[in-house]
Amino acid sequence: MSEPIRVRGSVVVPDAELVWRFSRSSGPGGQHVNTSDSKVELRYDVAASKALPEVWRTRALERLAHRLVDGRVLVIQASEFRSQWRNREAAAARLAAVLGEACAPPPKARRATRPSRGMVERRLNNKRHRSELKQGRRSPRGE
């Protein structure tokens, strides 16, 4: 790849830590696809990476545990394009997105709050109004 893969902020995965593999794609391409290696497989050893800070690496290993091969290697495949180059770009973009999401800090904990008095009153008035509407649609008893 011409440019390194940016994870978040200034953290960049160098090309030396990536392993590319190419094979014949089953995707679009007609007869040409039978002779060209357009499917791309990108392997990234998350556990051995020097590019990720320790906290991010731990977070990524934890969050991506179900996707990792042997508990350490993240594998991304791309075969949606005819061109090997475009599949390489797609795989790199996907790796950046997956790592960026996995390394993101955990969301702030939600503080429990009570609904305001006005909101409770509006909800109950709306329920009362709906009930009256539906009762008005009923046929009178005995008819």
GULUMLUM-916251 format. One line per field, with one value per atom (N, C-alpha, C): atom name; y, x, z; residue number from 0. Coordinates in steps of 0.02 Angstrom, whole numbers. Example, Ala and Ser with C-alpha at 12.3 -4.5 7.8 and 13.67 -1.06 7.14 Angstrom:
REM residues 2
atome	(N / CA / C / N / CA / C);
north	(-284 / -225 / -165 / -112 / -53 / 2);
east	(660 / 615 / 660 / 642 / 684 / 645);
up	(390 / 390 / 390 / 354 / 357 / 394);
num	(0 / 0 / 0 / 1 / 1 / 1);
//
This chain:
REM residues 143
atome	(N / CA / C / N / CA / C / N / CA / C / N / CA / C / N / CA / C / N / CA / C / N / CA / C / N / CA / C / N / CA / C / N / CA / C / N / CA / C / N / CA / C / N / CA / C / N / CA / C / N / CA / C / N / CA / C / N / CA / C / N / CA / C / N / CA / C / N / CA / C / N / CA / C / N / CA / C / N / CA / C / N / CA / C / N / CA / C / N / CA / C / N / CA / C / N / CA / C / N / CA / C / N / CA / C / N / CA / C / N / CA / C / N / CA / C / N / CA / C / N / CA / C / N / CA / C / N / CA / C / N / CA / C / N / CA / C / N / CA / C / N / CA / C / N / CA / C / N / CA / C / N / CA / C / N / CA / C / N / CA / C / N / CA / C / N / CA / C / N / CA / C / N / CA / C / N / CA / C / N / CA / C / N / CA / C / N / CA / C / N / CA / C / N / CA / C / N / CA / C / N / CA / C / N / CA / C / N / CA / C / N / CA / C / N / CA / C / N / CA / C / N / CA / C / N / CA / C / N / CA / C / N / CA / C / N / CA / C / N / CA / C / N / CA / C / N / CA / C / N / CA / C / N / CA / C / N / CA / C / N / CA / C / N / CA / C / N / CA / C / N / CA / C / N / CA / C / N / CA / C / N / CA / C / N / CA / C / N / CA / C / N / CA / C / N / CA / C / N / CA / C / N / CA / C / N / CA / C / N / CA / C / N / CA / C / N / CA / C / N / CA / C / N / CA / C / N / CA / C / N / CA / C / N / CA / C / N / CA / C / N / CA / C / N / CA / C / N / CA / C / N / CA / C / N / CA / C / N / CA / C / N / CA / C / N / CA / C / N / CA / C / N / CA / C / N / CA / C / N / CA / C / N / CA / C / N / CA / C / N / CA / C / N / CA / C / N / CA / C / N / CA / C / N / CA / C / N / CA / C / N / CA / C / N / CA / C / N / CA / C / N / CA / C / N / CA / C / N / CA / C / N / CA / C / N / CA / C / N / CA / C / N / CA / C / N / CA / C / N / CA / C / N / CA / C / N / CA / C / N / CA / C / N / CA / C / N / CA / C / N / CA / C / N / CA / C / N / CA / C / N / CA / C / N / CA / C / N / CA / C / N / CA / C / N / CA / C / N / CA / C);
north	(-59 / 0 / 62 / 114 / 175 / 215 / 217 / 255 / 208 / 223 / 179 / 186 / 136 / 134 / 172 / 224 / 265 / 236 / 221 / 191 / 245 / 285 / 341 / 394 / 456 / 510 / 501 / 499 / 494 / 422 / 374 / 304 / 274 / 249 / 222 / 152 / 107 / 38 / 37 / 22 / 21 / -40 / -33 / -88 / -151 / -143 / -201 / -249 / -224 / -266 / -300 / -285 / -313 / -370 / -422 / -477 / -481 / -471 / -474 / -542 / -567 / -630 / -621 / -645 / -637 / -705 / -711 / -773 / -758 / -809 / -800 / -785 / -736 / -713 / -749 / -756 / -786 / -730 / -668 / -611 / -593 / -529 / -508 / -508 / -515 / -513 / -557 / -599 / -641 / -691 / -705 / -754 / -729 / -664 / -635 / -656 / -665 / -680 / -749 / -792 / -860 / -859 / -805 / -802 / -751 / -708 / -655 / -664 / -646 / -650 / -584 / -578 / -514 / -514 / -573 / -576 / -558 / -517 / -494 / -516 / -543 / -561 / -523 / -484 / -443 / -471 / -487 / -515 / -465 / -454 / -407 / -439 / -448 / -478 / -425 / -422 / -370 / -379 / -440 / -453 / -433 / -440 / -425 / -355 / -315 / -250 / -200 / -165 / -113 / -44 / -41 / 23 / 45 / -2 / 15 / 25 / 77 / 85 / 25 / 10 / -49 / -51 / 6 / 9 / -8 / 19 / 6 / -66 / -95 / -164 / -211 / -198 / -239 / -234 / -172 / -160 / -195 / -191 / -222 / -298 / -327 / -400 / -423 / -384 / -401 / -397 / -341 / -329 / -370 / -388 / -426 / -500 / -524 / -594 / -643 / -629 / -675 / -675 / -624 / -619 / -640 / -647 / -661 / -735 / -747 / -816 / -829 / -885 / -904 / -851 / -810 / -760 / -702 / -694 / -639 / -606 / -642 / -615 / -598 / -535 / -512 / -521 / -554 / -567 / -530 / -490 / -452 / -476 / -493 / -515 / -465 / -454 / -410 / -440 / -449 / -475 / -444 / -386 / -357 / -320 / -307 / -272 / -318 / -301 / -339 / -326 / -265 / -244 / -263 / -292 / -310 / -247 / -193 / -131 / -104 / -104 / -79 / -125 / -190 / -237 / -225 / -207 / -190 / -128 / -78 / -16 / -32 / -74 / -92 / -129 / -175 / -213 / -166 / -120 / -73 / -28 / -4 / 39 / 0 / -63 / -104 / -117 / -130 / -141 / -78 / -20 / 43 / 53 / 38 / 47 / -1 / -64 / -115 / -98 / -81 / -64 / 0 / 49 / 113 / 103 / 61 / 48 / 7 / -41 / -84 / -46 / 3 / 41 / 101 / 116 / 175 / 168 / 223 / 219 / 198 / 166 / 144 / 205 / 198 / 254 / 275 / 339 / 363 / 326 / 309 / 273 / 320 / 293 / 333 / 341 / 403 / 416 / 410 / 372 / 363 / 428 / 448 / 508 / 492 / 533 / 523 / 569 / 547 / 591 / 652 / 710 / 770 / 765 / 805 / 804 / 821 / 871 / 891 / 834 / 796 / 740 / 686 / 672 / 621 / 643 / 708 / 734 / 730 / 748 / 745 / 673 / 626 / 556 / 532 / 549 / 527 / 561 / 625 / 660 / 628 / 610 / 578 / 510 / 473 / 408 / 417 / 467 / 481 / 500 / 543 / 565 / 506 / 462 / 403 / 358 / 349 / 307 / 334 / 400 / 432 / 424 / 433 / 425 / 355 / 305 / 236 / 219 / 245 / 233 / 265 / 322 / 356 / 317 / 273 / 233 / 171 / 152 / 92 / 104 / 48 / 54 / 52 / 89 / 88 / 17 / 3 / -65 / -81 / -144 / -169 / -159 / -133 / -125 / -174);
east	(43 / 0 / 45 / 20 / 59 / 59 / 2 / 0 / -16 / 13 / 0 / -72 / -94 / -164 / -169 / -210 / -220 / -278 / -264 / -314 / -356 / -326 / -360 / -307 / -324 / -277 / -212 / -157 / -91 / -65 / -105 / -83 / -90 / -34 / -31 / -2 / -32 / -6 / 44 / 107 / 156 / 146 / 168 / 161 / 198 / 251 / 291 / 251 / 199 / 158 / 100 / 91 / 36 / 60 / 19 / 35 / -22 / -4 / -53 / -50 / -109 / -112 / -163 / -149 / -194 / -213 / -276 / -299 / -355 / -378 / -430 / -497 / -529 / -591 / -651 / -704 / -766 / -816 / -794 / -839 / -846 / -866 / -878 / -815 / -823 / -765 / -770 / -820 / -828 / -771 / -752 / -699 / -631 / -622 / -558 / -539 / -590 / -577 / -545 / -553 / -524 / -448 / -421 / -349 / -313 / -350 / -317 / -328 / -277 / -282 / -309 / -375 / -404 / -431 / -438 / -461 / -402 / -416 / -363 / -378 / -327 / -333 / -278 / -299 / -253 / -250 / -189 / -180 / -141 / -165 / -132 / -129 / -68 / -57 / -66 / -125 / -141 / -99 / -90 / -54 / 20 / 51 / 122 / 135 / 83 / 91 / 128 / 175 / 211 / 179 / 135 / 105 / 51 / 16 / -39 / -13 / -36 / -20 / -46 / -14 / -31 / -105 / -133 / -204 / -248 / -234 / -274 / -268 / -207 / -196 / -238 / -237 / -276 / -350 / -373 / -443 / -463 / -420 / -434 / -436 / -388 / -387 / -450 / -473 / -534 / -596 / -603 / -663 / -666 / -609 / -607 / -594 / -599 / -583 / -619 / -683 / -722 / -699 / -662 / -640 / -567 / -530 / -459 / -444 / -395 / -372 / -317 / -322 / -274 / -269 / -321 / -323 / -276 / -247 / -200 / -205 / -222 / -219 / -288 / -295 / -357 / -351 / -401 / -400 / -458 / -441 / -491 / -487 / -546 / -547 / -588 / -566 / -602 / -600 / -659 / -661 / -719 / -742 / -801 / -787 / -723 / -705 / -666 / -665 / -626 / -552 / -536 / -466 / -435 / -375 / -340 / -325 / -307 / -289 / -348 / -408 / -468 / -485 / -474 / -486 / -436 / -374 / -324 / -346 / -370 / -394 / -454 / -499 / -558 / -538 / -491 / -468 / -433 / -392 / -358 / -408 / -458 / -509 / -548 / -564 / -601 / -560 / -495 / -450 / -448 / -441 / -440 / -505 / -561 / -627 / -634 / -616 / -623 / -578 / -515 / -469 / -489 / -511 / -532 / -590 / -637 / -695 / -674 / -630 / -608 / -565 / -528 / -483 / -516 / -577 / -611 / -622 / -619 / -631 / -703 / -714 / -782 / -828 / -892 / -938 / -947 / -963 / -975 / -1035 / -1031 / -1086 / -1146 / -1204 / -1265 / -1286 / -1300 / -1326 / -1401 / -1429 / -1502 / -1535 / -1586 / -1624 / -1698 / -1735 / -1807 / -1840 / -1897 / -1932 / -1960 / -1962 / -1987 / -2063 / -2086 / -2158 / -2199 / -2178 / -2214 / -2218 / -2163 / -2163 / -2211 / -2213 / -2260 / -2331 / -2346 / -2414 / -2433 / -2388 / -2404 / -2417 / -2378 / -2388 / -2457 / -2475 / -2540 / -2598 / -2590 / -2643 / -2651 / -2597 / -2600 / -2635 / -2620 / -2653 / -2728 / -2745 / -2816 / -2852 / -2821 / -2850 / -2861 / -2810 / -2816 / -2874 / -2878 / -2931 / -3000 / -3007 / -3072 / -3088 / -3038 / -3048 / -3073 / -3040 / -3059 / -3127 / -3142 / -3208 / -3263 / -3247 / -3296 / -3310 / -3266 / -3277 / -3320 / -3326 / -3365 / -3439 / -3473 / -3546 / -3578 / -3633 / -3666 / -3690 / -3695 / -3716 / -3787 / -3797 / -3864 / -3886 / -3846 / -3868 / -3834);
up	(0 / 0 / 0 / -30 / -35 / 30 / 63 / 126 / 184 / 243 / 301 / 325 / 363 / 386 / 452 / 453 / 512 / 553 / 617 / 661 / 693 / 737 / 769 / 784 / 771 / 787 / 751 / 788 / 757 / 756 / 778 / 779 / 709 / 683 / 615 / 617 / 577 / 572 / 514 / 526 / 472 / 427 / 365 / 316 / 338 / 378 / 399 / 443 / 477 / 521 / 485 / 421 / 382 / 338 / 331 / 286 / 235 / 172 / 117 / 83 / 64 / 26 / -29 / -88 / -145 / -172 / -192 / -221 / -271 / -304 / -353 / -319 / -345 / -315 / -344 / -304 / -330 / -345 / -336 / -346 / -419 / -433 / -502 / -544 / -610 / -653 / -715 / -720 / -779 / -786 / -849 / -862 / -839 / -837 / -817 / -746 / -703 / -633 / -624 / -674 / -669 / -675 / -702 / -713 / -669 / -635 / -597 / -522 / -484 / -411 / -384 / -381 / -361 / -290 / -260 / -190 / -144 / -94 / -49 / 22 / 54 / 125 / 162 / 211 / 250 / 320 / 343 / 410 / 452 / 513 / 559 / 627 / 652 / 718 / 771 / 800 / 849 / 912 / 934 / 997 / 992 / 934 / 927 / 900 / 890 / 860 / 905 / 876 / 912 / 899 / 849 / 830 / 879 / 909 / 954 / 1025 / 1059 / 1130 / 1170 / 1226 / 1266 / 1284 / 1304 / 1325 / 1266 / 1208 / 1148 / 1127 / 1130 / 1110 / 1154 / 1220 / 1266 / 1251 / 1239 / 1223 / 1159 / 1108 / 1043 / 1049 / 1086 / 1095 / 1130 / 1177 / 1215 / 1171 / 1135 / 1095 / 1031 / 1004 / 941 / 952 / 1013 / 1029 / 984 / 967 / 926 / 853 / 831 / 762 / 752 / 805 / 800 / 788 / 745 / 732 / 783 / 818 / 871 / 926 / 933 / 986 / 976 / 915 / 904 / 836 / 784 / 715 / 689 / 666 / 636 / 561 / 530 / 458 / 425 / 375 / 336 / 264 / 235 / 165 / 124 / 62 / 17 / -53 / -84 / -152 / -191 / -169 / -201 / -266 / -281 / -343 / -389 / -454 / -502 / -494 / -475 / -471 / -404 / -407 / -345 / -305 / -340 / -306 / -265 / -295 / -259 / -201 / -209 / -154 / -98 / -115 / -64 / -25 / -61 / -29 / 17 / -7 / 33 / 97 / 91 / 149 / 199 / 175 / 219 / 255 / 218 / 248 / 302 / 286 / 334 / 397 / 388 / 445 / 489 / 458 / 496 / 534 / 503 / 536 / 595 / 584 / 637 / 696 / 681 / 735 / 771 / 733 / 762 / 811 / 791 / 834 / 895 / 886 / 941 / 992 / 968 / 1013 / 1045 / 1025 / 1051 / 1127 / 1163 / 1235 / 1249 / 1306 / 1321 / 1329 / 1312 / 1318 / 1391 / 1401 / 1469 / 1499 / 1563 / 1595 / 1601 / 1589 / 1592 / 1665 / 1683 / 1750 / 1748 / 1794 / 1796 / 1817 / 1780 / 1798 / 1799 / 1835 / 1838 / 1786 / 1758 / 1711 / 1749 / 1714 / 1746 / 1758 / 1803 / 1820 / 1758 / 1721 / 1660 / 1610 / 1602 / 1555 / 1577 / 1642 / 1669 / 1656 / 1669 / 1658 / 1585 / 1540 / 1468 / 1447 / 1472 / 1454 / 1478 / 1540 / 1567 / 1530 / 1514 / 1475 / 1407 / 1375 / 1310 / 1315 / 1368 / 1378 / 1388 / 1428 / 1442 / 1377 / 1338 / 1275 / 1228 / 1221 / 1178 / 1201 / 1267 / 1295 / 1277 / 1285 / 1268 / 1194 / 1152 / 1080 / 1063 / 1092 / 1077 / 1106 / 1165 / 1195 / 1152 / 1122 / 1078 / 1015 / 995 / 934 / 948 / 1011 / 1027 / 1014 / 999 / 990 / 1060 / 1068 / 1134 / 1152 / 1217 / 1239 / 1219 / 1204 / 1190 / 1118 / 1075 / 1005 / 960);
num	(0 / 0 / 0 / 1 / 1 / 1 / 2 / 2 / 2 / 3 / 3 / 3 / 4 / 4 / 4 / 5 / 5 / 5 / 6 / 6 / 6 / 7 / 7 / 7 / 8 / 8 / 8 / 9 / 9 / 9 / 10 / 10 / 10 / 11 / 11 / 11 / 12 / 12 / 12 / 13 / 13 / 13 / 14 / 14 / 14 / 15 / 15 / 15 / 16 / 16 / 16 / 17 / 17 / 17 / 18 / 18 / 18 / 19 / 19 / 19 / 20 / 20 / 20 / 21 / 21 / 21 / 22 / 22 / 22 / 23 / 23 / 23 / 24 / 24 / 24 / 25 / 25 / 25 / 26 / 26 / 26 / 27 / 27 / 27 / 28 / 28 / 28 / 29 / 29 / 29 / 30 / 30 / 30 / 31 / 31 / 31 / 32 / 32 / 32 / 33 / 33 / 33 / 34 / 34 / 34 / 35 / 35 / 35 / 36 / 36 / 36 / 37 / 37 / 37 / 38 / 38 / 38 / 39 / 39 / 39 / 40 / 40 / 40 / 41 / 41 / 41 / 42 / 42 / 42 / 43 / 43 / 43 / 44 / 44 / 44 / 45 / 45 / 45 / 46 / 46 / 46 / 47 / 47 / 47 / 48 / 48 / 48 / 49 / 49 / 49 / 50 / 50 / 50 / 51 / 51 / 51 / 52 / 52 / 52 / 53 / 53 / 53 / 54 / 54 / 54 / 55 / 55 / 55 / 56 / 56 / 56 / 57 / 57 / 57 / 58 / 58 / 58 / 59 / 59 / 59 / 60 / 60 / 60 / 61 / 61 / 61 / 62 / 62 / 62 / 63 / 63 / 63 / 64 / 64 / 64 / 65 / 65 / 65 / 66 / 66 / 66 / 67 / 67 / 67 / 68 / 68 / 68 / 69 / 69 / 69 / 70 / 70 / 70 / 71 / 71 / 71 / 72 / 72 / 72 / 73 / 73 / 73 / 74 / 74 / 74 / 75 / 75 / 75 / 76 / 76 / 76 / 77 / 77 / 77 / 78 / 78 / 78 / 79 / 79 / 79 / 80 / 80 / 80 / 81 / 81 / 81 / 82 / 82 / 82 / 83 / 83 / 83 / 84 / 84 / 84 / 85 / 85 / 85 / 86 / 86 / 86 / 87 / 87 / 87 / 88 / 88 / 88 / 89 / 89 / 89 / 90 / 90 / 90 / 91 / 91 / 91 / 92 / 92 / 92 / 93 / 93 / 93 / 94 / 94 / 94 / 95 / 95 / 95 / 96 / 96 / 96 / 97 / 97 / 97 / 98 / 98 / 98 / 99 / 99 / 99 / 100 / 100 / 100 / 101 / 101 / 101 / 102 / 102 / 102 / 103 / 103 / 103 / 104 / 104 / 104 / 105 / 105 / 105 / 106 / 106 / 106 / 107 / 107 / 107 / 108 / 108 / 108 / 109 / 109 / 109 / 110 / 110 / 110 / 111 / 111 / 111 / 112 / 112 / 112 / 113 / 113 / 113 / 114 / 114 / 114 / 115 / 115 / 115 / 116 / 116 / 116 / 117 / 117 / 117 / 118 / 118 / 118 / 119 / 119 / 119 / 120 / 120 / 120 / 121 / 121 / 121 / 122 / 122 / 122 / 123 / 123 / 123 / 124 / 124 / 124 / 125 / 125 / 125 / 126 / 126 / 126 / 127 / 127 / 127 / 128 / 128 / 128 / 129 / 129 / 129 / 130 / 130 / 130 / 131 / 131 / 131 / 132 / 132 / 132 / 133 / 133 / 133 / 134 / 134 / 134 / 135 / 135 / 135 / 136 / 136 / 136 / 137 / 137 / 137 / 138 / 138 / 138 / 139 / 139 / 139 / 140 / 140 / 140 / 141 / 141 / 141 / 142 / 142 / 142);
//
